[in-house]
Structure formats: structure tokens, C-alpha cells
Amino acid sequence: MFSLNSFKKRSKYFHAEVLENNNKIQLPFFKIDLIHTTPLSGDQGYILIFKLPKDDCNYERIINMEKYAIKQIVENNKEWFNNDLDEENIIKMFKSSLSGDNLVVYYSFNKPPNGQIDDFDKWVVTNKYSLPVSVTCKIKCEGLYVYPNKCLIRWIVSSIDEYNDDDEIDDMIIDSEERIEINNYWEEQYKQYIDDKNNEIKKYLDKIEDCKNKQNVSTIMLDKIKNSESINEWNAKIEEFKNMIMSNKID
């Protein structure tokens, strides 16, 4: 379950932490393709673009976070930012981190990530013509940023290494905090899965009940046809019965 900390006003924007189950959010990628790098002005770092398949579990997680952020802004916009922007305009203002299967993440020299790549500038130059390059990385949610003309959830690289095809999964070291994060994430996926299945069961039970009701109605209508005392009544009941049967076929 996502939540927002209170917004803090900065000089040019508002900022709020986005949490999941009251914890800061970090997404691990065992293997993901880095397809493009763009240096930021002032030697601050890079904009990285990763190829994130839509069937990756983290893809849906990011989408759900962004939907939550938009919903919160729409519902609280007037109170938080004292304006009357409607939902349509807020959606237009929101800049998603995802464009198709491209994921935009920041690499910051002010908050250098962990990993074995000591000189990222040199690494970028070395791999400039080798992209896409597969890497192992983690990205951390920096929060929700609301500017006068745009709003977005910003992601920053917290660790990055070149992916090694020869690495044995059994030899990988996963720290306890990361393991808890992954376990919590899959527990949430499990709860959502169970909720979805319960909703499916309810729909089927409702459908069964509806079918039983229609059976009872059809039995009553057939009896009325058989017991009609005049031709006009008989024709009217048959027409009514026919319409019910035909509408059921269409359904």
C-alpha cells in the first residue's frame, strides 16, 4: 500500500516522499538493458534509459505508484497547492518515468551509487558504441516532485554493476534488508492475487445466481403461455417469452 509524506515547499517545487507499507521504495533488477545515456548539465550526472519489459513485475509496480500519485494530487490539489486544476490537466502535467518499455532513471554524482564501476564517466565512454549493455542495478524512489508546470516521480540509481553471465545465482549475496523488501513486495503481490481471485469467484457466484433467477422466470412465463385463455394473451406471452430468450442469447 502506497502513501505520501507531507509535502515540503522548496524554492521551485513541492516534494513528498512516496512510501510503500511505510517504507522507502527501492526496486532491484537482476538483469536490465541500459540503452541510452545523456549527461546532465553542470556535471551533475546522467539521465539513463533502461529497457523495462512490460511483463516485468517492477513495470506494473511503477505504473501503480504513478496512478496513486496522480489520484492523490487530483483529490488534494486545491488544499495542497491552492489551485483549481481539474483531473484532465493534472494528468497532462504528470511526466511518467515510463514511455512504452523505456524507463528513465537519474544517475547522480551528488549521490553516487554503490557498485564496482568506479569511474562512471569513463565507463559511459567505453560502452558508448556497445549499447545496449546489460547491468544489475537497484533504483531508489526519490519522491514526488510537483513543479508549476509538471509533476513526476523521480528515480535514482542506488547501485549498478555490469551484468556477468557467468555469475551463479547461488553465489549471489542478498543482504537481509533487500531480502525483506523483496519478500514484502511478493507478499503484496500475493494479497492482490488472492483479492483478484476472490472477486472472480464473486462474479461467477453472482452469474450463477442470475442464471437460476432467469430459469425460474422462464418456467413461470412458460406456464403463463400454456394457461393463456385467449389468443391475444397467448400471442403476447409468446412474444414476451421470445424476447427474453433472444436477449439471453445476445448476453
C-alpha positions in Angstrom: 0.0 0.0 0.0 1.4 3.4 -1.1 1.4 6.5 1.0 2.7 10.1 0.8 4.6 12.0 3.4 3.6 15.7 3.8 4.7 18.0 1.0 7.6 20.3 1.7 8.0 23.5 -0.2 11.3 24.1 -2.0 12.3 27.2 -3.9 11.0 25.9 -7.3 8.8 22.9 -6.4 7.0 20.9 -3.8 8.4 17.5 -2.7 6.9 14.5 -0.8 8.3 11.0 -0.1 6.4 8.1 -1.6 6.4 5.1 0.7 5.2 1.5 0.4 3.9 0.0 3.6 5.6 3.0 5.4 9.0 2.0 3.9 11.2 3.8 1.4 10.9 2.2 -2.0 13.8 0.5 -3.8 13.5 -1.7 -6.9 16.1 -4.4 -7.7 16.9 -5.5 -11.2 18.9 -8.7 -11.6 19.4 -8.0 -15.3 18.2 -5.0 -17.3 19.4 -3.4 -20.5 20.8 0.1 -20.4 20.0 1.5 -23.9 20.9 5.2 -23.7 22.9 7.8 -21.5 22.6 11.6 -21.6 24.9 13.8 -19.4 23.2 16.3 -17.2 24.2 19.9 -17.2 26.8 21.1 -14.7 28.5 17.7 -14.4 25.7 16.5 -12.1 25.4 13.0 -13.5 23.4 11.3 -16.3 19.9 10.5 -17.4 19.8 6.8 -18.0 17.2 5.0 -20.1 16.6 1.3 -19.4 14.5 -1.1 -21.4 12.0 -2.5 -19.0 9.7 -5.2 -20.4 6.0 -4.7 -19.6 5.8 -8.2 -18.2 8.4 -7.3 -15.6 6.9 -7.2 -12.1 8.5 -3.8 -11.4 6.8 -2.3 -14.5 3.4 -2.7 -13.0 4.7 -1.5 -9.6 5.9 1.8 -11.1 2.6 2.2 -13.0 0.6 1.7 -9.8 2.7 4.2 -8.0 2.2 6.8 -10.6 -1.6 6.2 -10.7 -1.6 6.6 -6.9 0.4 9.8 -7.1 -2.0 11.3 -9.7 -5.0 10.3 -7.7 -3.6 12.0 -4.6 -2.9 15.2 -6.4 -6.4 15.2 -8.0 -8.1 14.7 -4.7 -6.0 17.1 -2.7 -4.8 19.6 -5.3 -6.9 22.6 -4.0 -5.9 22.1 -0.4 -2.2 21.4 -1.1 -1.4 23.9 -3.9 -4.4 26.2 -3.8 -5.5 26.0 -7.4 -8.5 24.6 -9.4 -6.7 22.3 -11.9 -9.0 19.5 -13.0 -8.1 15.9 -13.4 -7.5 16.1 -17.1 -5.0 18.9 -16.8 -3.2 17.2 -13.9 -2.8 14.0 -16.0 -1.4 16.1 -18.8 1.1 17.7 -16.4 2.3 14.3 -15.0 5.5 13.2 -16.6 5.7 9.4 -16.4 9.1 7.7 -15.9 7.9 5.1 -18.4 7.5 5.7 -22.1 6.4 2.4 -23.6 9.1 0.0 -22.3 11.7 2.7 -21.7 12.4 3.6 -18.1 14.0 7.0 -17.2 16.3 7.0 -14.2 18.9 9.5 -12.9 22.5 8.8 -12.1 23.6 11.4 -9.6 27.3 12.3 -8.9 26.0 14.0 -5.7 24.6 10.7 -4.5 26.9 8.2 -6.2 25.5 4.6 -6.3 27.2 1.6 -4.9 28.9 -0.9 -7.2 32.1 -1.9 -8.9 32.1 0.9 -11.6 34.5 3.4 -10.1 34.6 5.9 -12.9 31.2 6.1 -14.4 32.2 8.8 -17.0 34.9 6.5 -18.3 32.5 3.6 -18.3 30.0 5.5 -20.3 32.6 6.5 -22.9 33.9 2.9 -23.1 30.4 1.5 -23.7 29.1 4.3 -25.9 29.0 2.2 -29.1 28.2 -1.0 -27.3 24.7 -0.1 -26.1 22.5 -1.8 -25.1 24.6 -3.1 -22.1 23.1 -5.5 -19.6 23.5 -4.4 -16.0 22.5 -5.4 -12.5 21.2 -2.5 -10.5 18.8 -1.0 -7.9 16.9 2.2 -8.3 15.5 4.2 -5.4 12.4 6.4 -5.4 13.4 10.0 -4.6 9.8 11.0 -4.2 7.0 13.0 -5.9 8.0 16.4 -7.3 5.4 19.0 -8.2 6.5 22.0 -10.2 4.3 24.8 -11.6 4.0 23.1 -15.0 4.8 19.5 -14.4 4.9 16.7 -11.7 6.7 13.4 -11.6 8.1 10.6 -9.5 11.9 10.6 -9.7 14.0 7.5 -9.6 17.8 7.5 -8.9 20.3 4.7 -9.3 21.4 3.4 -5.9 23.7 0.6 -7.2 24.9 -0.5 -10.6 27.3 -3.2 -12.0 27.8 -4.8 -15.3 25.8 -8.0 -15.6 28.0 -11.1 -15.6 26.6 -14.0 -17.4 28.9 -16.3 -15.6 27.6 -15.4 -12.1 26.0 -18.2 -10.3 22.7 -17.2 -8.6 23.6 -19.4 -5.6 26.7 -17.3 -5.1 24.9 -14.0 -5.1 24.8 -12.2 -1.8 21.5 -10.6 -0.9 21.6 -8.5 2.2 18.9 -9.0 4.8 17.2 -5.6 4.2 16.9 -6.3 0.5 15.5 -9.8 1.1 12.9 -8.3 3.4 12.0 -5.7 0.7 11.6 -8.4 -1.9 9.6 -10.7 0.5 7.3 -7.8 1.3 6.8 -7.0 -2.3 5.8 -10.5 -3.2 3.6 -10.7 -0.2 1.7 -7.7 -1.5 1.5 -9.3 -4.9 0.1 -12.4 -3.3 -2.6 -10.4 -1.4 -3.5 -8.7 -4.6 -3.7 -12.0 -6.5 -6.0 -13.5 -3.8 -8.2 -10.4 -3.8 -8.5 -10.7 -7.6 -9.4 -14.4 -7.4 -12.0 -13.7 -4.7 -13.5 -11.0 -6.9 -13.6 -13.5 -9.8 -15.3 -16.1 -7.6 -17.9 -13.5 -6.5 -18.6 -12.6 -10.2 -19.1 -16.3 -11.0 -21.4 -16.8 -8.0 -23.4 -13.7 -9.0 -23.6 -15.1 -12.5 -24.8 -18.5 -11.3 -27.5 -16.8 -9.1 -28.6 -14.7 -12.1 -28.9 -17.8 -14.2 -31.0 -19.5 -11.6 -33.3 -16.5 -11.4 -33.7 -16.5 -15.2 -34.5 -20.2 -15.1 -37.3 -19.5 -12.6 -38.7 -16.6 -14.6 -38.7 -18.7 -17.8 -40.6 -21.5 -16.1 -43.2 -19.1 -14.8 -43.5 -17.5 -18.3 -43.9 -20.9 -20.0 -46.7 -21.8 -17.6 -48.4 -18.5 -18.4 -48.3 -19.3 -22.1 -49.8 -22.8 -21.5 -52.6 -21.3 -19.3 -53.5 -18.4 -21.6 -57.2 -18.1 -22.0 -57.3 -16.0 -25.2 -55.4 -15.9 -28.5 -54.3 -12.3 -27.9 -53.0 -13.1 -24.4 -51.3 -16.3 -25.8 -49.6 -14.3 -28.6 -48.5 -11.6 -26.2 -47.0 -14.1 -23.7 -45.1 -15.9 -26.6 -43.7 -12.6 -27.8 -42.6 -11.7 -24.3 -41.0 -15.2 -23.9 -39.3 -14.9 -27.3 -37.8 -11.5 -26.4 -36.4 -12.9 -23.2 -34.9 -16.0 -24.9 -33.3 -13.8 -27.7 -31.9 -11.3 -25.2 -30.3 -14.1 -23.3 -28.6 -15.4 -26.4 -27.2 -11.9 -27.1 -25.9 -11.8 -23.5 
